[in-house]
Amino acid sequence: MPAQASRDTTKRYLELLKLIPRGGSGMAAGALKMRLSDLGYSVSERQVQRDLLDLSEIFPTLERNDRNKPFVWCWSAGSEVVLSGMSEPEALSLRIVENNLRGLLPDSLWQVLAPRFETARKELAQAGKKWKLASLQQKVRSVPAWQPLRPPTIDGKVLEVVQQGLIEEKQLAVEYRALGAETARSLRLHPLLWAQRGPVAYLAARAWDYEDVRLYALHRIEQARLLADSCQPPAGFSIDAYLRSNALQFGDGGRLRLEARIAADWLALILTETPLGEDQRIEDDRLSVTVDDTLQLRWWLLSQGPAIEVLAPAELRQEIADSLREAAALY
């Protein structure tokens, strides 16, 4: 085989290995052929089948499900195939990511990343031996800056279908049970964005053919099915613009000028180190800053208790005062 042809085959093999899903329902040779075509590899479905058989002899964790036709391929659950080496700084970075994500991601999402994290742990264990360190992994920790909440459970099949819809830009037929609702309702969604907000994962999507984009908590999707119809974003939709609208902070995109009295020295020091906004000013005990007008802002103000007094805007001051009075009445 000429050298160039050999290099092209090797590249195709590597791309094919990366396309094969880990666990789940797997992917047929025909679907893999289409993905390879999108990457610029002109190859027949029969050739892909031969490639998969050859690769399965090299990688024992590459499995074929023969129960139904067409046969589907996947990596066995929990397996990790590293197609390139992992440096010590990369491994340490992954451990930092792992520590930050632990407790945030539901089990179904964690299982997808777990093999990669395990590879990082093994790499750091080897590095510790090389540098004669007791345990390099023990030098990385993450402590949440908020009251930790356990992530809700997401159905694994639902997770797989939603991810596939985002990847292939296909519509989804879902059964969605809203917060507090006793039963789920049927929806046809155009998936636009996956967003992780603390321990809760949200799907930003338009329902049916409505133009407005709404948030759907993934753990409240009880069933999901991939449709053949392509996803149609609203006219002029931009993910960056949507995020700038503060939709995930539960706001309407508005801004306000917050004026407040800081009644605790420790809060003044914290805000000096980590400002609420670029134009923040603290003079004596007076705080002035432009912030997004969101529920997240209100939750933060209420969480400070007697350490801060809202002075303006008047509507926000009244809102916070009413909330504090209602809370005090409970005690």
C-alpha positions as CSV (number, residue, x, y, z in Angstrom):
1,M,0.0,0.0,0.0
2,P,1.5,3.4,-0.9
3,A,2.5,5.6,2.0
4,Q,-0.2,8.2,1.4
5,A,-2.9,5.6,1.2
6,S,-1.7,4.0,4.4
7,R,-1.7,7.4,6.2
8,D,-5.3,8.1,4.9
9,T,-6.4,4.7,6.2
10,T,-4.9,5.3,9.6
11,K,-6.6,8.7,9.8
12,R,-9.9,7.1,8.9
13,Y,-9.5,4.4,11.5
14,L,-8.8,7.1,14.2
15,E,-11.9,9.1,13.2
16,L,-14.0,6.0,13.2
17,L,-12.8,5.0,16.6
18,K,-13.8,8.5,17.9
19,L,-17.3,8.3,16.4
20,I,-18.2,5.0,18.0
21,P,-20.4,5.7,21.1
22,R,-19.6,4.4,24.5
23,G,-22.4,2.1,25.8
24,G,-26.0,2.9,25.1
25,S,-27.7,1.6,22.0
26,G,-24.6,1.9,19.8
27,M,-24.4,2.9,16.1
28,A,-24.8,1.0,12.9
29,A,-22.2,0.9,10.1
30,G,-24.5,2.9,7.8
31,A,-24.7,5.8,10.3
32,L,-20.9,5.7,10.9
33,K,-20.4,5.8,7.1
34,M,-22.5,9.0,7.0
35,R,-20.5,10.6,9.8
36,L,-17.2,9.7,8.0
37,S,-18.6,11.3,4.8
38,D,-19.3,14.5,6.8
39,L,-15.6,14.5,7.7
40,G,-14.5,14.1,4.1
41,Y,-13.9,10.4,3.9
42,S,-15.5,8.8,0.9
43,V,-16.0,5.1,1.9
44,S,-18.7,2.5,1.4
45,E,-20.8,1.0,4.2
46,R,-19.2,-2.4,3.4
47,Q,-15.7,-0.9,3.9
48,V,-16.8,0.5,7.3
49,Q,-18.1,-2.9,8.3
50,R,-14.7,-4.4,7.4
51,D,-12.9,-1.6,9.3
52,L,-15.0,-2.3,12.4
53,L,-14.2,-6.0,12.3
54,D,-10.5,-5.3,11.9
55,L,-10.5,-2.8,14.8
56,S,-12.5,-5.1,17.1
57,E,-9.6,-7.5,16.9
58,I,-7.2,-4.8,18.1
59,F,-9.6,-3.3,20.7
60,P,-11.3,-6.0,22.8
61,T,-13.7,-3.4,24.3
62,L,-15.2,-2.6,20.9
63,E,-18.4,-4.6,20.8
64,R,-21.0,-5.6,18.2
65,N,-24.6,-6.1,19.1
66,D,-26.0,-8.9,16.9
67,R,-29.4,-9.1,18.5
68,N,-31.1,-6.9,15.8
69,K,-30.3,-5.8,12.3
70,P,-28.6,-3.7,11.3
71,F,-25.9,-4.6,13.8
72,V,-24.7,-1.8,16.0
73,W,-21.3,-1.1,17.5
74,C,-20.2,0.6,20.7
75,W,-17.5,0.6,23.3
76,S,-18.3,-1.5,26.3
77,A,-19.7,0.3,29.3
78,G,-16.9,1.8,31.5
79,S,-14.2,1.4,28.9
80,E,-11.8,4.2,27.9
81,V,-9.8,4.3,24.7
82,V,-7.1,6.9,24.8
83,L,-6.1,7.7,21.2
84,S,-3.4,10.1,22.3
85,G,-1.2,10.4,25.3
86,M,-2.2,12.4,28.4
87,S,0.5,14.7,29.9
88,E,0.8,15.2,33.6
89,P,-0.6,18.8,33.4
90,E,-3.5,17.5,31.4
91,A,-4.2,14.8,34.0
92,L,-4.0,17.3,36.8
93,S,-6.4,19.6,35.0
94,L,-8.8,16.8,34.6
95,R,-8.7,16.0,38.3
96,I,-9.5,19.6,39.0
97,V,-12.4,19.4,36.6
98,E,-13.5,16.1,38.2
99,N,-13.5,17.6,41.7
100,N,-15.5,20.6,40.5
101,L,-18.1,18.5,38.7
102,R,-18.5,15.9,41.4
103,G,-21.9,16.4,43.0
104,L,-23.1,18.6,40.2
105,L,-23.6,16.0,37.4
106,P,-26.3,13.3,37.6
107,D,-25.1,9.7,37.5
108,S,-26.0,9.2,33.9
109,L,-23.7,12.0,32.8
110,W,-21.0,11.1,35.3
111,Q,-20.7,7.6,33.8
112,V,-19.9,9.1,30.4
113,L,-16.9,11.0,31.8
114,A,-15.8,8.5,34.5
115,P,-13.4,6.5,32.3
116,R,-11.5,9.6,31.3
117,F,-11.2,10.7,34.9
118,E,-9.9,7.2,35.8
119,T,-7.2,7.5,33.1
120,A,-6.2,10.9,34.7
121,R,-6.0,9.3,38.1
122,K,-3.8,6.5,36.8
123,E,-1.5,9.0,35.0
124,L,-1.1,11.0,38.2
125,A,-0.4,7.8,40.2
126,Q,2.5,7.1,37.8
127,A,3.7,10.7,38.0
128,G,3.7,10.4,41.8
129,K,6.0,7.4,41.6
130,K,8.3,9.1,39.2
131,W,8.6,12.3,41.3
132,K,8.6,10.3,44.6
133,L,5.4,12.0,45.8
134,A,3.1,10.2,48.3
135,S,0.1,11.1,46.1
136,L,-0.1,13.9,43.6
137,Q,-3.8,13.4,43.4
138,Q,-4.2,14.5,47.1
139,K,-3.0,17.9,46.2
140,V,-6.2,18.8,44.3
141,R,-9.4,19.6,46.1
142,S,-12.6,21.5,45.3
143,V,-15.0,23.0,47.9
144,P,-18.4,24.4,46.7
145,A,-19.1,28.0,47.4
146,W,-22.8,27.3,48.0
147,Q,-25.0,24.9,49.9
148,P,-24.5,21.6,48.0
149,L,-27.6,20.0,46.5
150,R,-27.7,16.5,45.2
151,P,-28.2,16.4,41.4
152,P,-31.5,15.0,40.2
153,T,-31.7,11.7,38.4
154,I,-31.8,11.8,34.6
155,D,-33.1,8.7,32.7
156,G,-30.1,7.3,30.8
157,K,-32.2,6.6,27.6
158,V,-33.6,10.1,27.7
159,L,-30.1,11.5,28.1
160,E,-28.9,9.6,25.0
161,V,-31.8,10.7,22.8
162,V,-31.4,14.3,23.8
163,Q,-27.7,14.3,23.1
164,Q,-28.3,12.7,19.8
165,G,-30.9,15.3,18.9
166,L,-28.4,18.1,19.7
167,I,-25.7,16.4,17.7
168,E,-27.8,15.6,14.6
169,E,-30.0,18.8,15.0
170,K,-33.2,16.7,14.9
171,Q,-36.5,17.4,16.7
172,L,-37.5,15.4,19.7
173,A,-40.9,14.0,20.8
174,V,-40.9,14.1,24.6
175,E,-43.1,13.5,27.6
176,Y,-42.4,16.4,30.0
177,R,-43.7,16.8,33.5
178,A,-43.4,20.4,34.7
179,L,-42.5,21.2,38.2
180,G,-45.5,20.4,40.5
181,A,-47.5,18.8,37.7
182,E,-49.0,15.4,38.4
183,T,-48.8,14.1,34.8
184,A,-46.5,14.6,31.9
185,R,-47.6,16.3,28.6
186,S,-46.5,15.5,25.1
187,L,-44.3,18.0,23.4
188,R,-42.3,18.3,20.1
189,L,-39.1,20.1,20.8
190,H,-36.4,21.8,18.7
191,P,-33.3,21.3,20.9
192,L,-31.0,24.3,20.7
193,L,-28.7,24.3,23.8
194,W,-27.7,22.1,26.7
195,A,-26.9,24.2,29.8
196,Q,-25.7,22.9,33.1
197,R,-26.7,25.3,35.9
198,G,-25.4,24.0,39.2
199,P,-26.7,20.5,39.7
200,V,-29.5,20.8,37.2
201,A,-29.2,20.3,33.4
202,Y,-31.5,22.2,31.2
203,L,-32.4,21.9,27.5
204,A,-33.2,25.2,25.8
205,A,-35.7,24.5,23.1
206,R,-38.7,25.9,21.2
207,A,-41.8,23.8,21.5
208,W,-43.8,22.9,18.4
209,D,-43.6,25.9,16.1
210,Y,-43.7,28.7,18.7
211,E,-40.9,31.3,18.4
212,D,-40.1,31.6,22.1
213,V,-37.3,29.6,23.6
214,R,-37.9,27.9,26.9
215,L,-36.0,25.9,29.4
216,Y,-36.8,22.2,30.1
217,A,-35.1,20.5,33.0
218,L,-33.7,17.2,31.7
219,H,-34.7,15.2,34.8
220,R,-38.3,16.1,34.2
221,I,-38.3,14.5,30.7
222,E,-39.8,11.1,31.3
223,Q,-39.5,9.8,27.7
224,A,-37.8,11.0,24.6
225,R,-37.8,9.9,21.0
226,L,-35.6,11.2,18.1
227,L,-37.6,12.4,15.1
228,A,-36.6,12.6,11.5
229,D,-37.5,16.3,11.1
230,S,-34.6,18.8,11.3
231,C,-34.5,21.2,14.2
232,Q,-35.6,24.7,13.2
233,P,-34.3,27.5,15.5
234,P,-36.3,30.7,15.7
235,A,-35.5,33.4,13.2
236,G,-32.3,35.2,14.1
237,F,-31.6,32.9,17.1
238,S,-28.1,33.2,18.6
239,I,-26.9,31.1,21.5
240,D,-24.6,33.9,22.6
241,A,-27.4,36.4,22.5
242,Y,-29.7,34.0,24.4
243,L,-27.1,33.5,27.2
244,R,-26.6,37.3,27.3
245,S,-30.4,37.6,27.9
246,N,-29.8,36.0,31.4
247,A,-32.4,33.4,30.6
248,L,-30.4,30.9,32.7
249,Q,-30.2,33.3,35.6
250,F,-34.0,33.5,35.4
251,G,-34.1,37.1,34.2
252,D,-35.6,39.0,31.2
253,G,-32.3,40.6,30.0
254,G,-32.8,43.8,31.9
255,R,-30.2,45.7,33.9
256,L,-30.4,47.8,37.0
257,R,-28.2,50.1,39.1
258,L,-27.9,48.6,42.6
259,E,-27.3,51.0,45.4
260,A,-26.8,49.3,48.8
261,R,-25.3,49.8,52.3
262,I,-22.8,47.2,53.3
263,A,-23.3,46.5,57.0
264,A,-20.5,44.0,57.5
265,D,-16.8,44.5,56.9
266,W,-16.3,40.9,55.7
267,L,-18.8,41.4,52.9
268,A,-17.0,44.6,51.8
269,L,-13.7,42.7,51.7
270,I,-15.3,39.9,49.7
271,L,-16.8,42.3,47.2
272,T,-13.6,44.2,46.8
273,E,-11.8,40.9,45.8
274,T,-14.7,39.5,43.7
275,P,-16.8,42.5,42.4
276,L,-20.4,42.2,41.3
277,G,-19.7,44.1,38.1
278,E,-17.0,46.0,36.2
279,D,-18.2,49.4,37.3
280,Q,-18.6,48.6,41.0
281,R,-17.7,51.3,43.5
282,I,-17.5,51.0,47.3
283,E,-17.1,54.2,49.2
284,D,-17.2,53.9,53.0
285,D,-20.1,51.6,53.4
286,R,-21.9,52.4,50.2
287,L,-22.0,50.0,47.2
288,S,-22.9,51.1,43.7
289,V,-22.8,48.7,40.7
290,T,-24.7,47.9,37.5
291,V,-26.0,44.3,37.5
292,D,-28.4,42.0,35.7
293,D,-32.0,42.1,36.9
294,T,-32.5,38.4,37.7
295,L,-33.9,36.1,40.3
296,Q,-30.2,35.0,40.9
297,L,-29.5,38.6,42.1
298,R,-32.4,38.4,44.6
299,W,-31.3,35.0,45.9
300,W,-27.8,36.5,46.5
301,L,-29.1,39.6,48.3
302,L,-31.4,37.5,50.5
303,S,-28.6,35.1,51.3
304,Q,-26.5,38.0,52.8
305,G,-29.1,38.6,55.5
306,P,-28.2,41.6,57.7
307,A,-24.9,42.2,56.0
308,I,-26.4,44.3,53.2
309,E,-29.3,46.8,52.9
310,V,-30.7,47.5,49.5
311,L,-31.3,51.3,49.0
312,A,-32.2,51.5,45.3
313,P,-34.0,50.8,43.1
314,A,-37.1,51.4,45.3
315,E,-39.0,48.5,43.8
316,L,-36.1,46.0,44.6
317,R,-35.8,47.4,48.1
318,Q,-39.5,46.8,48.7
319,E,-39.3,43.3,47.2
320,I,-36.3,42.3,49.4
321,A,-38.0,43.9,52.5
322,D,-41.2,42.0,51.9
323,S,-39.3,38.7,51.5
324,L,-37.4,39.2,54.7
325,R,-40.6,40.1,56.6
326,E,-42.2,36.9,55.4
327,A,-39.2,34.9,56.4
328,A,-39.1,36.5,59.8
329,A,-42.7,35.7,60.3
330,L,-42.0,32.0,60.0
331,Y,-39.8,32.2,63.1
